[in-house]
Amino acid sequence: MKQILSKSVVLIGIMGSGKSAIGNMLSERLGVPFSDTDKMIEKEVGKEIYKIFEDSGEKYFRQVEEKVLGRALDSAAHIISTGGGSILSPKTRSMIKLNSCSIWVHCDVRIIAKRILNQKQRPLLKNKNIVDSLLEKIEERIKFYSQADIYITNEDPDLGITVDAVIKNLLLNKVMKNND
């Protein structure tokens, strides 16, 4: 059975929700490429994300993020994981809406906090209470996340269950078709 995407699938959601892990597994299962915009930005700028924020600020980072996502969306249909704040940019939201099927990957902030507790390189959480900061970010961004084409909850420790739900939704939304 060969599975084909009719357009790229863009994973959006708060940091730590599992976008990259889901994207990787989904890419492997479907046999299509996977792009992680944060990794692409790091490669392009030659610095890790936290260092870009420190040296050049969030505004510069978001500008690079727009360009990188635009290039990813210009490629053949594949899986794309975005940074949690990518949807703050009107241009980015427009590109995602016009050129992809977007999936909001949601997860309870207490689960996310446990996942990212020891990750020191989360620039927007630096020196802050993780749960409060995540709640604040979700409140700020929920109006954008909720515009996604598909909504998925990623709270099960078995990532395969979440990926199965994504595949089911892609089939239901005719973004993916099975060729026998």
N, CA and C atoms as an extended XYZ file, in Angstrom:
540
Properties=species:S:1:pos:R:3:atomname:S:1:resname:S:1:resid:I:1 pbc="F F F"
N         0.850       -1.179        0.000 N   MET     1
C         0.000        0.000        0.000 CA  MET     1
C         0.894        1.241        0.000 C   MET     1
N         0.717        2.069       -0.991 N   LYS     2
C         1.494        3.307       -1.072 CA  LYS     2
C         0.585        4.466       -0.692 C   LYS     2
N         1.078        5.325        0.212 N   GLN     3
C         0.276        6.444        0.672 CA  GLN     3
C         0.845        7.728        0.102 C   GLN     3
N        -0.028        8.582       -0.364 N   ILE     4
C         0.413        9.813       -1.016 CA  ILE     4
C        -0.317       11.009       -0.412 C   ILE     4
N         0.423       12.090       -0.159 N   LEU     5
C        -0.161       13.336        0.346 CA  LEU     5
C        -0.540       14.226       -0.833 C   LEU     5
N        -1.700       14.850       -0.750 N   SER     6
C        -2.116       15.783       -1.794 CA  SER     6
C        -1.499       17.168       -1.574 C   SER     6
N        -1.090       17.440       -0.337 N   LYS     7
C        -0.403       18.694       -0.006 CA  LYS     7
C         0.389       18.474        1.272 C   LYS     7
N         1.272       19.408        1.579 N   SER     8
C         2.082       19.274        2.785 CA  SER     8
C         1.212       19.321        4.032 C   SER     8
N         1.697       18.660        5.069 N   VAL     9
C         1.040       18.638        6.367 CA  VAL     9
C         1.923       19.437        7.319 C   VAL     9
N         1.361       20.513        7.899 N   VAL    10
C         2.116       21.377        8.803 CA  VAL    10
C         1.606       21.190       10.219 C   VAL    10
N         2.528       20.814       11.106 N   LEU    11
C         2.196       20.608       12.510 CA  LEU    11
C         2.455       21.897       13.275 C   LEU    11
N         1.421       22.387       13.960 N   ILE    12
C         1.527       23.599       14.765 CA  ILE    12
C         1.148       23.263       16.202 C   ILE    12
N         1.556       24.085       17.131 N   GLY    13
C         1.210       23.874       18.534 CA  GLY    13
C         2.301       24.414       19.430 C   GLY    13
N         2.016       24.448       20.703 N   ILE    14
C         2.937       25.013       21.682 CA  ILE    14
C         4.208       24.160       21.768 C   ILE    14
N         5.298       24.784       22.169 N   MET    15
C         6.560       24.059       22.340 CA  MET    15
C         6.369       22.877       23.269 C   MET    15
N         7.019       21.775       22.918 N   GLY    16
C         6.944       20.595       23.758 CA  GLY    16
C         5.711       19.733       23.551 C   GLY    16
N         4.834       20.115       22.638 N   SER    17
C         3.607       19.340       22.416 CA  SER    17
C         3.868       18.054       21.637 C   SER    17
N         5.040       17.955       21.008 N   GLY    18
C         5.400       16.721       20.307 CA  GLY    18
C         5.382       16.819       18.794 C   GLY    18
N         5.403       18.031       18.265 N   LYS    19
C         5.321       18.214       16.812 CA  LYS    19
C         6.453       17.508       16.065 C   LYS    19
N         7.673       17.675       16.535 N   SER    20
C         8.820       17.066       15.844 CA  SER    20
C         8.789       15.542       15.941 C   SER    20
N         8.469       15.023       17.112 N   ALA    21
C         8.412       13.564       17.289 CA  ALA    21
C         7.312       12.960       16.411 C   ALA    21
N         6.148       13.609       16.393 N   ILE    22
C         5.043       13.140       15.551 CA  ILE    22
C         5.436       13.243       14.079 C   ILE    22
N         6.017       14.368       13.705 N   GLY    23
C         6.429       14.574       12.313 CA  GLY    23
C         7.406       13.521       11.843 C   GLY    23
N         8.387       13.207       12.677 N   ASN    24
C         9.368       12.175       12.336 CA  ASN    24
C         8.707       10.826       12.116 C   ASN    24
N         7.870       10.412       13.068 N   MET    25
C         7.225        9.106       12.966 CA  MET    25
C         6.253        9.064       11.785 C   MET    25
N         5.507       10.126       11.586 N   LEU    26
C         4.565       10.204       10.476 CA  LEU    26
C         5.296       10.112        9.137 C   LEU    26
N         6.406       10.808        9.036 N   SER    27
C         7.229       10.781        7.836 CA  SER    27
C         7.698        9.357        7.525 C   SER    27
N         8.166        8.662        8.553 N   GLU    28
C         8.624        7.282        8.365 CA  GLU    28
C         7.486        6.372        7.934 C   GLU    28
N         6.346        6.520        8.583 N   ARG    29
C         5.202        5.652        8.257 CA  ARG    29
C         4.679        5.881        6.846 C   ARG    29
N         4.694        7.146        6.406 N   LEU    30
C         4.132        7.460        5.094 CA  LEU    30
C         5.170        7.391        3.977 C   LEU    30
N         6.435        7.362        4.342 N   GLY    31
C         7.481        7.323        3.330 CA  GLY    31
C         7.632        8.642        2.588 C   GLY    31
N         7.397        9.748        3.315 N   VAL    32
C         7.570       11.081        2.724 CA  VAL    32
C         8.589       11.851        3.560 C   VAL    32
N         9.214       12.866        2.986 N   PRO    33
C        10.212       13.635        3.735 CA  PRO    33
C         9.607       14.386        4.922 C   PRO    33
N        10.486       14.746        5.839 N   PHE    34
C        10.116       15.510        7.025 CA  PHE    34
C        11.032       16.713        7.142 C   PHE    34
N        10.443       17.878        7.399 N   SER    35
C        11.208       19.100        7.647 CA  SER    35
C        10.842       19.644        9.018 C   SER    35
N        11.856       20.022        9.778 N   ASP    36
C        11.664       20.668       11.070 CA  ASP    36
C        12.176       22.095       10.888 C   ASP    36
N        11.276       23.079       10.913 N   THR    37
C        11.705       24.448       10.610 CA  THR    37
C        12.743       24.964       11.599 C   THR    37
N        12.674       24.547       12.858 N   ASP    38
C        13.698       24.987       13.818 CA  ASP    38
C        15.085       24.491       13.398 C   ASP    38
N        15.172       23.238       12.978 N   LYS    39
C        16.463       22.688       12.524 CA  LYS    39
C        16.935       23.408       11.257 C   LYS    39
N        15.992       23.713       10.370 N   MET    40
C        16.341       24.432        9.133 CA  MET    40
C        16.870       25.835        9.446 C   MET    40
N        16.251       26.497       10.419 N   ILE    41
C        16.681       27.843       10.829 CA  ILE    41
C        18.083       27.770       11.423 C   ILE    41
N        18.312       26.801       12.290 N   GLU    42
C        19.643       26.649       12.896 CA  GLU    42
C        20.712       26.440       11.828 C   GLU    42
N        20.386       25.635       10.844 N   LYS    43
C        21.343       25.377        9.752 CA  LYS    43
C        21.594       26.649        8.939 C   LYS    43
N        20.520       27.362        8.632 N   GLU    44
C        20.648       28.575        7.814 CA  GLU    44
C        21.446       29.669        8.529 C   GLU    44
N        21.146       29.889        9.804 N   VAL    45
C        21.792       30.972       10.551 CA  VAL    45
C        23.141       30.535       11.116 C   VAL    45
N        23.305       29.226       11.327 N   GLY    46
C        24.554       28.727       11.875 CA  GLY    46
C        24.630       28.830       13.384 C   GLY    46
N        23.473       28.908       14.023 N   LYS    47
C        23.405       29.005       15.487 CA  LYS    47
C        22.196       28.222       15.969 C   LYS    47
N        22.261       27.816       17.243 N   GLU    48
C        21.103       27.168       17.842 CA  GLU    48
C        20.030       28.234       18.109 C   GLU    48
N        18.770       27.783       18.197 N   ILE    49
C        17.630       28.690       18.357 CA  ILE    49
C        17.832       29.654       19.527 C   ILE    49
N        18.194       29.120       20.691 N   TYR    50
C        18.331       29.994       21.858 CA  TYR    50
C        19.386       31.075       21.613 C   TYR    50
N        20.425       30.741       20.857 N   LYS    51
C        21.496       31.693       20.572 CA  LYS    51
C        21.013       32.774       19.586 C   LYS    51
N        20.186       32.380       18.637 N   ILE    52
C        19.603       33.358       17.701 CA  ILE    52
C        18.760       34.363       18.483 C   ILE    52
N        17.942       33.865       19.417 N   PHE    53
C        17.128       34.747       20.257 CA  PHE    53
C        18.015       35.685       21.064 C   PHE    53
N        19.062       35.133       21.682 N   GLU    54
C        19.969       35.940       22.501 CA  GLU    54
C        20.680       37.019       21.680 C   GLU    54
N        21.198       36.632       20.523 N   ASP    55
C        22.028       37.534       19.717 CA  ASP    55
C        21.222       38.509       18.856 C   ASP    55
N        20.098       38.047       18.316 N   SER    56
C        19.388       38.860       17.324 CA  SER    56
C        17.938       39.163       17.671 C   SER    56
N        17.394       38.498       18.673 N   GLY    57
C        16.029       38.775       19.106 CA  GLY    57
C        14.968       37.969       18.377 C   GLY    57
N        13.769       38.011       18.955 N   GLU    58
C        12.654       37.232       18.411 CA  GLU    58
C        12.202       37.741       17.051 C   GLU    58
N        12.219       39.049       16.841 N   LYS    59
C        11.757       39.599       15.562 CA  LYS    59
C        12.580       39.041       14.395 C   LYS    59
N        13.897       39.061       14.544 N   TYR    60
C        14.775       38.512       13.510 CA  TYR    60
C        14.487       37.027       13.311 C   TYR    60
N        14.359       36.296       14.418 N   PHE    61
C        14.081       34.866       14.337 CA  PHE    61
C        12.805       34.611       13.537 C   PHE    61
N        11.749       35.368       13.817 N   ARG    62
C        10.468       35.164       13.110 CA  ARG    62
C        10.598       35.476       11.618 C   ARG    62
N        11.421       36.439       11.252 N   GLN    63
C        11.641       36.757        9.832 CA  GLN    63
C        12.314       35.576        9.122 C   GLN    63
N        13.320       35.012        9.755 N   VAL    64
C        14.004       33.848        9.180 CA  VAL    64
C        13.026       32.671        9.108 C   VAL    64
N        12.233       32.518       10.141 N   GLU    65
C        11.253       31.436       10.203 CA  GLU    65
C        10.267       31.519        9.028 C   GLU    65
N         9.797       32.722        8.717 N   GLU    66
C         8.888       32.911        7.570 CA  GLU    66
C         9.531       32.431        6.274 C   GLU    66
N        10.776       32.828        6.049 N   LYS    67
C        11.477       32.449        4.813 CA  LYS    67
C        11.669       30.938        4.725 C   LYS    67
N        12.091       30.342        5.825 N   VAL    68
C        12.345       28.905        5.859 CA  VAL    68
C        11.054       28.122        5.613 C   VAL    68
N         9.971       28.524        6.260 N   LEU    69
C         8.698       27.834        6.063 CA  LEU    69
C         8.217       27.996        4.625 C   LEU    69
N         8.400       29.189        4.059 N   GLY    70
C         8.018       29.412        2.662 CA  GLY    70
C         8.736       28.448        1.728 C   GLY    70
N        10.034       28.254        1.959 N   ARG    71
C        10.804       27.312        1.134 CA  ARG    71
C        10.313       25.885        1.336 C   ARG    71
N        10.030       25.522        2.576 N   ALA    72
C         9.546       24.166        2.857 CA  ALA    72
C         8.211       23.914        2.158 C   ALA    72
N         7.342       24.913        2.177 N   LEU    73
C         6.027       24.760        1.533 CA  LEU    73
C         6.118       24.756        0.009 C   LEU    73
N         7.203       25.303       -0.532 N   ASP    74
C         7.411       25.285       -1.988 CA  ASP    74
C         7.905       23.927       -2.479 C   ASP    74
N         8.326       23.074       -1.553 N   SER    75
C         8.813       21.737       -1.908 CA  SER    75
C         7.638       20.803       -2.161 C   SER    75
N         7.955       19.598       -2.625 N   ALA    76
C         6.925       18.573       -2.810 CA  ALA    76
C         6.230       18.307       -1.477 C   ALA    76
N         5.003       17.842       -1.551 N   ALA    77
C         4.192       17.587       -0.355 CA  ALA    77
C         4.936       16.683        0.620 C   ALA    77
N         5.044       17.144        1.866 N   HIS    78
C         5.722       16.387        2.918 CA  HIS    78
C         5.252       16.855        4.287 C   HIS    78
N         5.867       16.347        5.349 N   ILE    79
C         5.503       16.685        6.716 CA  ILE    79
C         6.423       17.806        7.203 C   ILE    79
N         5.840       18.847        7.808 N   ILE    80
C         6.613       19.993        8.293 CA  ILE    80
C         6.226       20.276        9.742 C   ILE    80
N         7.226       20.321       10.608 N   SER    81
C         7.015       20.710       11.999 CA  SER    81
C         7.478       22.155       12.154 C   SER    81
N         6.653       22.978       12.793 N   THR    82
C         6.996       24.389       12.970 CA  THR    82
C         7.293       24.691       14.437 C   THR    82
N         7.922       25.813       14.675 N   GLY    83
C         8.134       26.282       16.035 CA  GLY    83
C         6.801       26.719       16.633 C   GLY    83
N         6.695       26.669       17.943 N   GLY    84
C         5.444       26.982       18.628 CA  GLY    84
C         4.890       28.365       18.357 C   GLY    84
N         5.764       29.341       18.124 N   GLY    85
C         5.318       30.705       17.892 CA  GLY    85
C         5.227       31.098       16.428 C   GLY    85
N         5.440       30.154       15.537 N   SER    86
C         5.440       30.491       14.103 CA  SER    86
C         4.125       31.129       13.658 C   SER    86
N         3.021       30.718       14.273 N   ILE    87
C         1.705       31.211       13.849 CA  ILE    87
C         1.426       32.646       14.319 C   ILE    87
N         2.352       33.231       15.051 N   LEU    88
C         2.177       34.635       15.448 CA  LEU    88
C         2.310       35.562       14.245 C   LEU    88
N         3.004       35.126       13.220 N   SER    89
C         3.201       35.926       12.015 CA  SER    89
C         2.006       35.780       11.072 C   SER    89
N         1.356       36.901       10.710 N   PRO    90
C         0.241       36.823        9.760 CA  PRO    90
C         0.659       36.195        8.427 C   PRO    90
N         1.874       36.494        7.982 N   LYS    91
C         2.366       35.929        6.718 CA  LYS    91
C         2.501       34.410        6.829 C   LYS    91
N         3.036       33.946        7.928 N   THR    92
C         3.185       32.505        8.144 CA  THR    92
C         1.818       31.828        8.200 C   THR    92
N         0.878       32.416        8.933 N   ARG    93
C        -0.475       31.836        9.005 CA  ARG    93
C        -1.094       31.741        7.615 C   ARG    93
N        -0.919       32.767        6.826 N   SER    94
C        -1.467       32.783        5.470 CA  SER    94
C        -0.828       31.696        4.604 C   SER    94
N         0.494       31.565        4.676 N   MET    95
C         1.190       30.528        3.892 CA  MET    95
C         0.693       29.141        4.277 C   MET    95
N         0.537       28.908        5.571 N   ILE    96
C         0.073       27.601        6.043 CA  ILE    96
C        -1.339       27.333        5.547 C   ILE    96
N        -2.216       28.316        5.681 N   LYS    97
C        -3.620       28.159        5.277 CA  LYS    97
C        -3.751       27.859        3.784 C   LYS    97
N        -2.978       28.584        2.962 N   LEU    98
C        -3.087       28.458        1.509 CA  LEU    98
C        -2.383       27.234        0.936 C   LEU    98
N        -1.346       26.756        1.604 N   ASN    99
C        -0.472       25.764        0.973 CA  ASN    99
C        -0.347       24.436        1.698 C   ASN    99
N        -1.194       24.182        2.690 N   SER   100
C        -1.014       22.945        3.445 CA  SER   100
C        -2.292       22.540        4.169 C   SER   100
N        -2.197       21.396        4.801 N   CYS   101
C        -3.193       20.971        5.776 CA  CYS   101
C        -2.517       21.147        7.129 C   CYS   101
N        -3.102       21.958        7.983 N   SER   102
C        -2.482       22.227        9.282 CA  SER   102
C        -3.099       21.338       10.359 C   SER   102
N        -2.236       20.901       11.259 N   ILE   103
C        -2.678       20.068       12.378 CA  ILE   103
C        -2.201       20.723       13.673 C   ILE   103
N        -3.160       21.046       14.533 N   TRP   104
C        -2.823       21.580       15.848 CA  TRP   104
C        -2.566       20.406       16.773 C   TRP   104
N        -1.322       20.281       17.217 N   VAL   105
C        -0.944       19.248       18.168 CA  VAL   105
C        -1.066       19.865       19.557 C   VAL   105
N        -2.041       19.385       20.314 N   HIS   106
C        -2.317       19.925       21.639 CA  HIS   106
C        -1.864       18.930       22.708 C   HIS   106
N        -1.448       19.467       23.836 N   CYS   107
C        -1.040       18.634       24.962 CA  CYS   107
C        -1.212       19.444       26.248 C   CYS   107
N        -1.617       18.791       27.315 N   ASP   108
C        -1.772       19.441       28.611 CA  ASP   108
C        -0.430       20.038       29.043 C   ASP   108
N        -0.473       21.253       29.574 N   VAL   109
C         0.764       21.953       29.942 CA  VAL   109
C         1.555       21.228       31.031 C   VAL   109
N         0.881       20.483       31.908 N   ARG   110
C         1.617       19.754       32.955 CA  ARG   110
C         2.454       18.630       32.338 C   ARG   110
N         1.926       18.002       31.285 N   ILE   111
C         2.682       16.959       30.581 CA  ILE   111
C         3.853       17.594       29.840 C   ILE   111
N         3.599       18.719       29.182 N   ILE   112
C         4.678       19.426       28.475 CA  ILE   112
C         5.769       19.842       29.455 C   ILE   112
N         5.364       20.380       30.592 N   ALA   113
C         6.344       20.839       31.590 CA  ALA   113
C         7.272       19.698       31.991 C   ALA   113
N         6.726       18.501       32.176 N   LYS   114
C         7.564       17.344       32.520 CA  LYS   114
C         8.514       17.003       31.373 C   LYS   114
N         8.018       17.131       30.121 N   ARG   115
C         8.845       16.806       28.953 CA  ARG   115
C        10.027       17.754       28.813 C   ARG   115
N         9.789       19.039       29.061 N   ILE   116
C        10.830       20.035       28.756 CA  ILE   116
C        11.539       20.589       29.985 C   ILE   116
N        11.230       20.040       31.152 N   LEU   117
C        11.773       20.552       32.408 CA  LEU   117
C        13.281       20.762       32.384 C   LEU   117
N        14.006       19.827       31.837 N   ASN   118
C        15.466       19.924       31.857 CA  ASN   118
C        16.070       20.426       30.549 C   ASN   118
N        15.249       20.957       29.677 N   GLN   119
C        15.767       21.526       28.435 CA  GLN   119
C        16.065       22.995       28.678 C   GLN   119
N        17.304       23.320       28.748 N   LYS   120
C        17.706       24.690       29.076 CA  LYS   120
C        17.658       25.624       27.867 C   LYS   120
N        17.451       25.060       26.701 N   GLN   121
C        17.547       25.891       25.508 CA  GLN   121
C        16.180       26.229       24.923 C   GLN   121
N        15.261       26.592       25.766 N   ARG   122
C        13.944       27.072       25.363 CA  ARG   122
C        13.925       28.564       25.664 C   ARG   122
N        14.287       29.418       24.692 N   PRO   123
C        14.495       30.843       24.976 CA  PRO   123
C        13.291       31.571       25.558 C   PRO   123
N        12.089       31.182       25.201 N   LEU   124
C        10.927       31.906       25.699 CA  LEU   124
C        10.478       31.428       27.082 C   LEU   124
N        11.170       30.443       27.639 N   LEU   125
C        10.848       29.972       28.981 CA  LEU   125
C        11.959       30.277       29.978 C   LEU   125
N        13.006       30.894       29.506 N   LYS   126
C        14.188       31.142       30.326 CA  LYS   126
C        13.815       31.905       31.605 C   LYS   126
N        14.249       31.362       32.730 N   ASN   127
C        14.048       31.995       34.045 CA  ASN   127
C        12.578       32.234       34.395 C   ASN   127
N        11.691       31.354       33.972 N   LYS   128
C        10.266       31.532       34.242 CA  LYS   128
C         9.670       30.241       34.776 C   LYS   128
N         8.505       30.344       35.412 N   ASN   129
C         7.735       29.176       35.809 CA  ASN   129
C         7.196       28.542       34.530 C   ASN   129
N         7.570       27.297       34.265 N   ILE   130
C         7.244       26.665       32.990 CA  ILE   130
C         5.736       26.575       32.758 C   ILE   130
N         4.987       26.070       33.742 N   VAL   131
C         3.540       25.899       33.556 CA  VAL   131
C         2.863       27.250       33.312 C   VAL   131
N         3.184       28.250       34.116 N   ASP   132
C         2.579       29.578       33.930 CA  ASP   132
C         2.940       30.166       32.572 C   ASP   132
N         4.190       30.006       32.162 N   SER   133
C         4.627       30.532       30.866 CA  SER   133
C         3.911       29.834       29.716 C   SER   133
N         3.761       28.510       29.817 N   LEU   134
C         3.061       27.768       28.762 CA  LEU   134
C         1.597       28.189       28.692 C   LEU   134
N         0.957       28.332       29.851 N   LEU   135
C        -0.445       28.772       29.871 CA  LEU   135
C        -0.594       30.153       29.231 C   LEU   135
N         0.337       31.034       29.531 N   GLU   136
C         0.327       32.382       28.964 CA  GLU   136
C         0.489       32.326       27.434 C   GLU   136
N         1.405       31.494       26.964 N   LYS   137
C         1.639       31.373       25.521 CA  LYS   137
C         0.420       30.767       24.820 C   LYS   137
N        -0.177       29.755       25.425 N   ILE   138
C        -1.363       29.140       24.828 CA  ILE   138
C        -2.493       30.160       24.744 C   ILE   138
N        -2.688       30.915       25.814 N   GLU   139
C        -3.745       31.930       25.821 CA  GLU   139
C        -3.531       32.950       24.692 C   GLU   139
N        -2.281       33.325       24.491 N   GLU   140
C        -1.932       34.294       23.450 CA  GLU   140
C        -2.138       33.715       22.045 C   GLU   140
N        -1.946       32.403       21.884 N   ARG   141
C        -1.901       31.794       20.555 CA  ARG   141
C        -3.105       30.942       20.202 C   ARG   141
N        -3.972       30.648       21.165 N   ILE   142
C        -5.058       29.690       20.922 CA  ILE   142
C        -5.958       30.117       19.759 C   ILE   142
N        -6.153       31.417       19.596 N   LYS   143
C        -7.003       31.892       18.496 CA  LYS   143
C        -6.407       31.523       17.133 C   LYS   143
N        -5.090       31.355       17.076 N   PHE   144
C        -4.426       30.955       15.833 CA  PHE   144
C        -4.354       29.436       15.708 C   PHE   144
N        -3.990       28.768       16.803 N   TYR   145
C        -3.936       27.306       16.776 CA  TYR   145
C        -5.294       26.720       16.400 C   TYR   145
N        -6.355       27.310       16.929 N   SER   146
C        -7.699       26.759       16.718 CA  SER   146
C        -8.187       26.903       15.273 C   SER   146
N        -7.449       27.623       14.452 N   GLN   147
C        -7.809       27.742       13.030 CA  GLN   147
C        -7.265       26.575       12.197 C   GLN   147
N        -6.566       25.662       12.840 N   ALA   148
C        -5.990       24.516       12.127 CA  ALA   148
C        -7.084       23.664       11.497 C   ALA   148
N        -6.719       22.957       10.445 N   ASP   149
C        -7.659       22.079        9.746 CA  ASP   149
C        -8.011       20.847       10.583 C   ASP   149
N        -7.053       20.383       11.371 N   ILE   150
C        -7.229       19.171       12.181 CA  ILE   150
C        -6.702       19.450       13.585 C   ILE   150
N        -7.364       18.865       14.575 N   TYR   151
C        -6.965       18.995       15.985 CA  TYR   151
C        -6.610       17.613       16.513 C   TYR   151
N        -5.421       17.483       17.104 N   ILE   152
C        -4.965       16.212       17.657 CA  ILE   152
C        -4.453       16.443       19.076 C   ILE   152
N        -4.785       15.546       19.988 N   THR   153
C        -4.235       15.599       21.337 CA  THR   153
C        -3.100       14.591       21.426 C   THR   153
N        -1.957       15.031       21.936 N   ASN   154
C        -0.790       14.162       22.058 CA  ASN   154
C        -0.414       14.017       23.531 C   ASN   154
N        -1.154       13.171       24.236 N   GLU   155
C        -0.891       12.974       25.661 CA  GLU   155
C        -0.612       11.524       26.011 C   GLU   155
N        -0.824       10.614       25.077 N   ASP   156
C        -0.565        9.201       25.332 CA  ASP   156
C         0.942        8.950       25.260 C   ASP   156
N         1.499        8.209       26.209 N   PRO   157
C         2.938        7.916       26.159 CA  PRO   157
C         3.341        7.146       24.897 C   PRO   157
N         2.390        6.427       24.296 N   ASP   158
C         2.647        5.691       23.055 CA  ASP   158
C         2.392        6.625       21.870 C   ASP   158
N         3.464        7.181       21.333 N   LEU   159
C         3.352        8.144       20.232 CA  LEU   159
C         2.648        7.553       19.010 C   LEU   159
N         2.769        6.233       18.845 N   GLY   160
C         2.120        5.568       17.717 CA  GLY   160
C         0.617        5.780       17.691 C   GLY   160
N         0.001        5.862       18.865 N   ILE   161
C        -1.446        6.085       18.941 CA  ILE   161
C        -1.789        7.463       18.366 C   ILE   161
N        -0.989        8.457       18.703 N   THR   162
C        -1.216        9.804       18.175 CA  THR   162
C        -1.010        9.825       16.658 C   THR   162
N         0.041        9.182       16.196 N   VAL   163
C         0.322        9.153       14.752 CA  VAL   163
C        -0.785        8.417       14.009 C   VAL   163
N        -1.312        7.340       14.581 N   ASP   164
C        -2.455        6.644       13.972 CA  ASP   164
C        -3.640        7.597       13.819 C   ASP   164
N        -3.896        8.418       14.849 N   ALA   165
C        -5.001        9.384       14.793 CA  ALA   165
C        -4.747       10.433       13.704 C   ALA   165
N        -3.506       10.861       13.558 N   VAL   166
C        -3.172       11.826       12.497 CA  VAL   166
C        -3.458       11.209       11.136 C   VAL   166
N        -3.001        9.981       10.910 N   ILE   167
C        -3.213        9.306        9.619 CA  ILE   167
C        -4.707        9.167        9.331 C   ILE   167
N        -5.469        8.758       10.335 N   LYS   168
C        -6.927        8.624       10.166 CA  LYS   168
C        -7.542        9.960        9.741 C   LYS   168
N        -7.129       11.040       10.388 N   ASN   169
C        -7.653       12.363       10.042 CA  ASN   169
C        -7.212       12.819        8.651 C   ASN   169
N        -5.991       12.498        8.270 N   LEU   170
C        -5.525       12.858        6.920 CA  LEU   170
C        -6.333       12.117        5.855 C   LEU   170
N        -6.669       10.871        6.124 N   LEU   171
C        -7.509       10.113        5.197 CA  LEU   171
C        -8.921       10.705        5.138 C   LEU   171
N        -9.490       10.994        6.312 N   LEU   172
C       -10.845       11.559        6.370 CA  LEU   172
C       -10.933       12.914        5.670 C   LEU   172
N        -9.871       13.700        5.777 N   ASN   173
C        -9.851       15.018        5.162 CA  ASN   173
C        -9.319       15.009        3.733 C   ASN   173
N        -9.104       13.796        3.208 N   LYS   174
C        -8.660       13.602        1.830 CA  LYS   174
C        -7.342       14.303        1.510 C   LYS   174
N        -6.482       14.404        2.509 N   VAL   175
C        -5.142       14.967        2.327 CA  VAL   175
C        -4.202       13.821        1.950 C   VAL   175
N        -4.584       12.642        2.341 N   MET   176
C        -3.793       11.459        2.064 CA  MET   176
C        -4.699       10.420        1.419 C   MET   176
N        -4.168        9.748        0.434 N   LYS   177
C        -4.955        8.680       -0.169 CA  LYS   177
C        -4.115        7.412       -0.195 C   LYS   177
N        -4.788        6.304       -0.113 N   ASN   178
C        -4.122        4.988       -0.196 CA  ASN   178
C        -4.187        4.486       -1.612 C   ASN   178
N        -3.071        4.070       -2.130 N   ASN   179
C        -3.038        3.401       -3.442 CA  ASN   179
C        -2.619        1.965       -3.200 C   ASN   179
N        -3.501        1.041       -3.547 N   ASP   180
C        -3.168       -0.378       -3.345 CA  ASP   180
C        -2.445       -0.930       -4.552 C   ASP   180
